[in-house]
Amino acid sequence: MTIPRYMRLAAAMSLAAALTGAGFYAQAAQLAVEIAGGENVALVGALQRWDADGNPTRKVNPKAKIDAPEVDATAVRQASGRWVFKNLKPAKYDLVILARTRVRIEGWEYAPVLEFDPFFPPTATVADEDVRSQIIDHIRKSPQYENKVEPLYLGGDDKAVRVLMMLIRDKPTSYEADFPGAATLRFEIWQYSYQYGGWAKEKRTRVMHRVILHRDELRKWTWLWDPKLGAIEVGGAAKTIHYTMPDPAEKKLRGLYPY
């Protein structure tokens, strides 16, 4: 029996659509990270934190551990500080580096806080120093549950400014009965929008991390944020990133330092 040409064509088109929907034609790529000064690095991970619309790709894990980053892929260590991810699907990733010296360094980008807003790259800044000062002053004066509230990086435009925030509660909490000495650490993205001649904070935020650990352990950690590790575009071609581990003593990056 001869199958009519139009039926063969329809079947072929259906198969192609199914394979495309399943990501069959999405070419996996290799991403290499060459780290200078990375003798103590224990893990290099890649995290697809947001989807194309700026929604989180995973829920925040309330049981997350500071020394066990949750990532979508981990690189394999090769010679001379070279770490290689194989078969990464095309997407935008933040990289995470964990060292055995209680050091964690992570990339980010400013995901949309409100629907239909654009992403801001991690290199975004606030050109107007007066606007920057107004926002920081508002954060400093606003009451929070956490006793340490620190704006780390600010970036945006004349309509919206987003802030990478670090929030620490290392005073006694409601967890004390079940976890004596418990402290909480959160990293979030906040947004200030220009409304009616002034800058106002949006109620909605984007929570990236929330961890609970003993306050004595928290105070020993370094958890830094580096724009060089954020919003890494991975396509079909192989890509290499060169990175130098920072010296925490220089405090060039912002984030958590031992205290």
Contacts in CASP RR format, 6 or more apart in sequence:
PFRMAT RR
TARGET T0000
AUTHOR 0000-0000-0000
METHOD contacts of the structure
MODEL  1
MTIPRYMRLAAAMSLAAALTGAGFYAQAAQLAVEIAGGENVALVGALQRW
DADGNPTRKVNPKAKIDAPEVDATAVRQASGRWVFKNLKPAKYDLVILAR
TRVRIEGWEYAPVLEFDPFFPPTATVADEDVRSQIIDHIRKSPQYENKVE
PLYLGGDDKAVRVLMMLIRDKPTSYEADFPGAATLRFEIWQYSYQYGGWA
KEKRTRVMHRVILHRDELRKWTWLWDPKLGAIEVGGAAKTIHYTMPDPAE
KKLRGLYPY
19 25 0 8 1.000
23 89 0 8 1.000
26 89 0 8 1.000
26 90 0 8 1.000
27 90 0 8 1.000
27 235 0 8 1.000
27 236 0 8 1.000
28 86 0 8 1.000
28 87 0 8 1.000
28 88 0 8 1.000
28 89 0 8 1.000
28 90 0 8 1.000
28 236 0 8 1.000
29 87 0 8 1.000
29 88 0 8 1.000
29 89 0 8 1.000
29 90 0 8 1.000
29 234 0 8 1.000
29 235 0 8 1.000
29 236 0 8 1.000
29 237 0 8 1.000
29 238 0 8 1.000
29 239 0 8 1.000
30 84 0 8 1.000
30 85 0 8 1.000
30 86 0 8 1.000
30 87 0 8 1.000
30 88 0 8 1.000
30 238 0 8 1.000
30 239 0 8 1.000
31 46 0 8 1.000
31 75 0 8 1.000
31 84 0 8 1.000
31 85 0 8 1.000
31 88 0 8 1.000
31 93 0 8 1.000
31 232 0 8 1.000
31 234 0 8 1.000
31 238 0 8 1.000
31 239 0 8 1.000
31 240 0 8 1.000
31 241 0 8 1.000
32 75 0 8 1.000
32 82 0 8 1.000
32 83 0 8 1.000
32 84 0 8 1.000
32 85 0 8 1.000
32 238 0 8 1.000
32 239 0 8 1.000
32 240 0 8 1.000
32 241 0 8 1.000
33 44 0 8 1.000
33 75 0 8 1.000
33 82 0 8 1.000
33 83 0 8 1.000
33 84 0 8 1.000
33 85 0 8 1.000
33 95 0 8 1.000
33 240 0 8 1.000
33 241 0 8 1.000
33 243 0 8 1.000
34 80 0 8 1.000
34 81 0 8 1.000
34 82 0 8 1.000
34 83 0 8 1.000
34 240 0 8 1.000
34 241 0 8 1.000
34 242 0 8 1.000
34 243 0 8 1.000
35 41 0 8 1.000
35 44 0 8 1.000
35 81 0 8 1.000
35 82 0 8 1.000
35 83 0 8 1.000
35 97 0 8 1.000
35 243 0 8 1.000
35 244 0 8 1.000
35 245 0 8 1.000
36 81 0 8 1.000
36 242 0 8 1.000
36 243 0 8 1.000
36 244 0 8 1.000
36 245 0 8 1.000
37 81 0 8 1.000
37 244 0 8 1.000
37 245 0 8 1.000
38 81 0 8 1.000
38 99 0 8 1.000
38 245 0 8 1.000
40 99 0 8 1.000
40 100 0 8 1.000
40 101 0 8 1.000
40 103 0 8 1.000
41 77 0 8 1.000
41 81 0 8 1.000
41 83 0 8 1.000
41 97 0 8 1.000
41 98 0 8 1.000
41 99 0 8 1.000
41 100 0 8 1.000
41 245 0 8 1.000
42 98 0 8 1.000
42 99 0 8 1.000
42 100 0 8 1.000
43 69 0 8 1.000
43 74 0 8 1.000
43 96 0 8 1.000
43 97 0 8 1.000
43 98 0 8 1.000
44 74 0 8 1.000
44 75 0 8 1.000
44 77 0 8 1.000
44 83 0 8 1.000
44 95 0 8 1.000
44 96 0 8 1.000
44 97 0 8 1.000
44 98 0 8 1.000
45 69 0 8 1.000
45 71 0 8 1.000
45 72 0 8 1.000
45 73 0 8 1.000
45 74 0 8 1.000
45 75 0 8 1.000
45 85 0 8 1.000
45 95 0 8 1.000
45 96 0 8 1.000
45 97 0 8 1.000
46 71 0 8 1.000
46 72 0 8 1.000
46 73 0 8 1.000
46 74 0 8 1.000
46 75 0 8 1.000
46 85 0 8 1.000
46 88 0 8 1.000
46 93 0 8 1.000
46 94 0 8 1.000
46 95 0 8 1.000
46 96 0 8 1.000
46 232 0 8 1.000
46 234 0 8 1.000
47 69 0 8 1.000
47 70 0 8 1.000
47 71 0 8 1.000
47 72 0 8 1.000
47 93 0 8 1.000
47 94 0 8 1.000
47 95 0 8 1.000
47 96 0 8 1.000
48 57 0 8 1.000
48 72 0 8 1.000
48 91 0 8 1.000
48 92 0 8 1.000
48 93 0 8 1.000
48 94 0 8 1.000
49 56 0 8 1.000
49 57 0 8 1.000
49 93 0 8 1.000
49 94 0 8 1.000
49 108 0 8 1.000
49 109 0 8 1.000
49 111 0 8 1.000
49 208 0 8 1.000
50 56 0 8 1.000
50 57 0 8 1.000
50 92 0 8 1.000
50 109 0 8 1.000
50 111 0 8 1.000
50 119 0 8 1.000
51 57 0 8 1.000
53 112 0 8 1.000
54 111 0 8 1.000
54 112 0 8 1.000
54 119 0 8 1.000
56 111 0 8 1.000
56 206 0 8 1.000
58 70 0 8 1.000
60 207 0 8 1.000
60 208 0 8 1.000
60 209 0 8 1.000
60 210 0 8 1.000
61 70 0 8 1.000
61 210 0 8 1.000
62 210 0 8 1.000
62 212 0 8 1.000
64 70 0 8 1.000
64 209 0 8 1.000
64 210 0 8 1.000
64 211 0 8 1.000
65 211 0 8 1.000
65 213 0 8 1.000
66 104 0 8 1.000
66 185 0 8 1.000
66 211 0 8 1.000
66 213 0 8 1.000
66 217 0 8 1.000
66 218 0 8 1.000
66 221 0 8 1.000
66 223 0 8 1.000
67 98 0 8 1.000
67 102 0 8 1.000
67 104 0 8 1.000
69 96 0 8 1.000
69 98 0 8 1.000
69 104 0 8 1.000
69 106 0 8 1.000
71 96 0 8 1.000
72 93 0 8 1.000
73 85 0 8 1.000
73 88 0 8 1.000
74 85 0 8 1.000
75 83 0 8 1.000
75 84 0 8 1.000
75 85 0 8 1.000
76 83 0 8 1.000
76 84 0 8 1.000
76 85 0 8 1.000
76 86 0 8 1.000
77 83 0 8 1.000
78 84 0 8 1.000
88 234 0 8 1.000
89 234 0 8 1.000
90 234 0 8 1.000
90 235 0 8 1.000
90 236 0 8 1.000
91 234 0 8 1.000
92 109 0 8 1.000
92 231 0 8 1.000
92 232 0 8 1.000
92 233 0 8 1.000
92 234 0 8 1.000
93 230 0 8 1.000
93 231 0 8 1.000
93 232 0 8 1.000
93 234 0 8 1.000
94 106 0 8 1.000
94 107 0 8 1.000
94 108 0 8 1.000
94 109 0 8 1.000
94 229 0 8 1.000
94 230 0 8 1.000
94 231 0 8 1.000
94 232 0 8 1.000
95 106 0 8 1.000
95 107 0 8 1.000
95 229 0 8 1.000
95 230 0 8 1.000
95 232 0 8 1.000
95 241 0 8 1.000
96 104 0 8 1.000
96 105 0 8 1.000
96 106 0 8 1.000
96 107 0 8 1.000
96 229 0 8 1.000
97 103 0 8 1.000
97 104 0 8 1.000
97 105 0 8 1.000
97 106 0 8 1.000
97 229 0 8 1.000
97 243 0 8 1.000
97 245 0 8 1.000
98 104 0 8 1.000
99 105 0 8 1.000
99 245 0 8 1.000
101 222 0 8 1.000
102 220 0 8 1.000
102 221 0 8 1.000
102 222 0 8 1.000
102 258 0 8 1.000
103 221 0 8 1.000
103 222 0 8 1.000
103 223 0 8 1.000
103 224 0 8 1.000
103 248 0 8 1.000
104 221 0 8 1.000
104 222 0 8 1.000
104 223 0 8 1.000
104 224 0 8 1.000
105 223 0 8 1.000
105 224 0 8 1.000
105 225 0 8 1.000
105 226 0 8 1.000
105 229 0 8 1.000
105 245 0 8 1.000
105 246 0 8 1.000
105 253 0 8 1.000
106 223 0 8 1.000
106 224 0 8 1.000
106 225 0 8 1.000
106 226 0 8 1.000
106 229 0 8 1.000
107 122 0 8 1.000
107 225 0 8 1.000
107 226 0 8 1.000
107 227 0 8 1.000
107 228 0 8 1.000
107 229 0 8 1.000
107 230 0 8 1.000
107 231 0 8 1.000
108 122 0 8 1.000
108 164 0 8 1.000
108 189 0 8 1.000
108 208 0 8 1.000
108 225 0 8 1.000
108 227 0 8 1.000
108 230 0 8 1.000
108 231 0 8 1.000
109 119 0 8 1.000
109 120 0 8 1.000
109 121 0 8 1.000
109 122 0 8 1.000
109 230 0 8 1.000
109 231 0 8 1.000
110 119 0 8 1.000
110 120 0 8 1.000
110 121 0 8 1.000
110 122 0 8 1.000
110 124 0 8 1.000
110 155 0 8 1.000
110 156 0 8 1.000
110 162 0 8 1.000
110 164 0 8 1.000
110 189 0 8 1.000
111 119 0 8 1.000
111 189 0 8 1.000
111 206 0 8 1.000
112 118 0 8 1.000
112 119 0 8 1.000
113 160 0 8 1.000
113 162 0 8 1.000
113 189 0 8 1.000
113 190 0 8 1.000
113 191 0 8 1.000
113 202 0 8 1.000
113 204 0 8 1.000
113 205 0 8 1.000
113 206 0 8 1.000
114 160 0 8 1.000
114 191 0 8 1.000
114 193 0 8 1.000
114 202 0 8 1.000
114 204 0 8 1.000
117 160 0 8 1.000
119 231 0 8 1.000
120 155 0 8 1.000
120 156 0 8 1.000
120 157 0 8 1.000
120 162 0 8 1.000
121 227 0 8 1.000
121 231 0 8 1.000
122 153 0 8 1.000
122 227 0 8 1.000
122 230 0 8 1.000
122 231 0 8 1.000
123 227 0 8 1.000
124 155 0 8 1.000
124 156 0 8 1.000
124 162 0 8 1.000
125 154 0 8 1.000
125 155 0 8 1.000
125 156 0 8 1.000
126 132 0 8 1.000
126 135 0 8 1.000
126 154 0 8 1.000
126 155 0 8 1.000
126 156 0 8 1.000
126 161 0 8 1.000
131 161 0 8 1.000
131 199 0 8 1.000
132 154 0 8 1.000
132 161 0 8 1.000
134 199 0 8 1.000
135 151 0 8 1.000
135 154 0 8 1.000
135 161 0 8 1.000
135 163 0 8 1.000
135 192 0 8 1.000
135 199 0 8 1.000
136 151 0 8 1.000
136 154 0 8 1.000
138 192 0 8 1.000
138 199 0 8 1.000
138 201 0 8 1.000
139 149 0 8 1.000
139 151 0 8 1.000
139 163 0 8 1.000
139 165 0 8 1.000
139 190 0 8 1.000
140 149 0 8 1.000
142 149 0 8 1.000
142 201 0 8 1.000
144 167 0 8 1.000
145 169 0 8 1.000
146 167 0 8 1.000
146 168 0 8 1.000
146 169 0 8 1.000
146 184 0 8 1.000
146 186 0 8 1.000
147 168 0 8 1.000
147 169 0 8 1.000
147 170 0 8 1.000
147 171 0 8 1.000
148 166 0 8 1.000
148 167 0 8 1.000
148 168 0 8 1.000
148 169 0 8 1.000
148 170 0 8 1.000
149 165 0 8 1.000
149 166 0 8 1.000
149 167 0 8 1.000
149 168 0 8 1.000
150 165 0 8 1.000
150 166 0 8 1.000
150 167 0 8 1.000
150 255 0 8 1.000
151 163 0 8 1.000
151 164 0 8 1.000
151 165 0 8 1.000
152 163 0 8 1.000
152 164 0 8 1.000
152 165 0 8 1.000
152 166 0 8 1.000
152 225 0 8 1.000
152 254 0 8 1.000
152 255 0 8 1.000
153 163 0 8 1.000
153 164 0 8 1.000
153 225 0 8 1.000
153 227 0 8 1.000
153 254 0 8 1.000
154 161 0 8 1.000
154 162 0 8 1.000
154 163 0 8 1.000
154 164 0 8 1.000
155 161 0 8 1.000
155 162 0 8 1.000
155 163 0 8 1.000
156 162 0 8 1.000
158 194 0 8 1.000
159 193 0 8 1.000
159 194 0 8 1.000
160 191 0 8 1.000
160 192 0 8 1.000
160 193 0 8 1.000
160 194 0 8 1.000
161 191 0 8 1.000
161 192 0 8 1.000
161 199 0 8 1.000
162 189 0 8 1.000
162 190 0 8 1.000
162 191 0 8 1.000
162 192 0 8 1.000
163 189 0 8 1.000
163 190 0 8 1.000
163 191 0 8 1.000
163 192 0 8 1.000
164 187 0 8 1.000
164 188 0 8 1.000
164 189 0 8 1.000
164 225 0 8 1.000
164 254 0 8 1.000
165 186 0 8 1.000
165 187 0 8 1.000
165 188 0 8 1.000
165 189 0 8 1.000
165 190 0 8 1.000
165 205 0 8 1.000
166 185 0 8 1.000
166 186 0 8 1.000
166 187 0 8 1.000
166 255 0 8 1.000
166 256 0 8 1.000
167 184 0 8 1.000
167 185 0 8 1.000
167 186 0 8 1.000
167 187 0 8 1.000
167 188 0 8 1.000
168 183 0 8 1.000
168 184 0 8 1.000
168 185 0 8 1.000
168 186 0 8 1.000
168 218 0 8 1.000
168 256 0 8 1.000
169 183 0 8 1.000
169 184 0 8 1.000
170 183 0 8 1.000
170 215 0 8 1.000
170 218 0 8 1.000
170 219 0 8 1.000
172 181 0 8 1.000
173 182 0 8 1.000
173 183 0 8 1.000
173 184 0 8 1.000
175 182 0 8 1.000
175 184 0 8 1.000
175 212 0 8 1.000
176 182 0 8 1.000
179 212 0 8 1.000
179 214 0 8 1.000
181 214 0 8 1.000
181 215 0 8 1.000
181 216 0 8 1.000
182 212 0 8 1.000
182 213 0 8 1.000
182 214 0 8 1.000
182 215 0 8 1.000
183 212 0 8 1.000
183 213 0 8 1.000
183 214 0 8 1.000
183 215 0 8 1.000
183 218 0 8 1.000
184 210 0 8 1.000
184 211 0 8 1.000
184 212 0 8 1.000
185 209 0 8 1.000
185 210 0 8 1.000
185 211 0 8 1.000
185 212 0 8 1.000
185 213 0 8 1.000
185 218 0 8 1.000
185 223 0 8 1.000
185 256 0 8 1.000
186 207 0 8 1.000
186 209 0 8 1.000
186 210 0 8 1.000
186 211 0 8 1.000
187 207 0 8 1.000
187 208 0 8 1.000
187 209 0 8 1.000
187 225 0 8 1.000
188 205 0 8 1.000
188 206 0 8 1.000
188 207 0 8 1.000
188 208 0 8 1.000
189 205 0 8 1.000
189 206 0 8 1.000
189 208 0 8 1.000
190 201 0 8 1.000
190 202 0 8 1.000
190 205 0 8 1.000
191 201 0 8 1.000
191 202 0 8 1.000
191 204 0 8 1.000
191 205 0 8 1.000
192 199 0 8 1.000
192 200 0 8 1.000
192 201 0 8 1.000
192 202 0 8 1.000
193 199 0 8 1.000
193 200 0 8 1.000
193 202 0 8 1.000
218 256 0 8 1.000
219 258 0 8 1.000
219 259 0 8 1.000
220 258 0 8 1.000
221 256 0 8 1.000
221 258 0 8 1.000
222 248 0 8 1.000
222 256 0 8 1.000
222 257 0 8 1.000
222 258 0 8 1.000
223 255 0 8 1.000
223 256 0 8 1.000
224 246 0 8 1.000
224 248 0 8 1.000
224 253 0 8 1.000
224 254 0 8 1.000
224 255 0 8 1.000
224 256 0 8 1.000
225 253 0 8 1.000
225 254 0 8 1.000
225 255 0 8 1.000
226 246 0 8 1.000
226 253 0 8 1.000
228 243 0 8 1.000
229 243 0 8 1.000
232 239 0 8 1.000
232 241 0 8 1.000
246 252 0 8 1.000
246 253 0 8 1.000
248 257 0 8 1.000
251 257 0 8 1.000
END
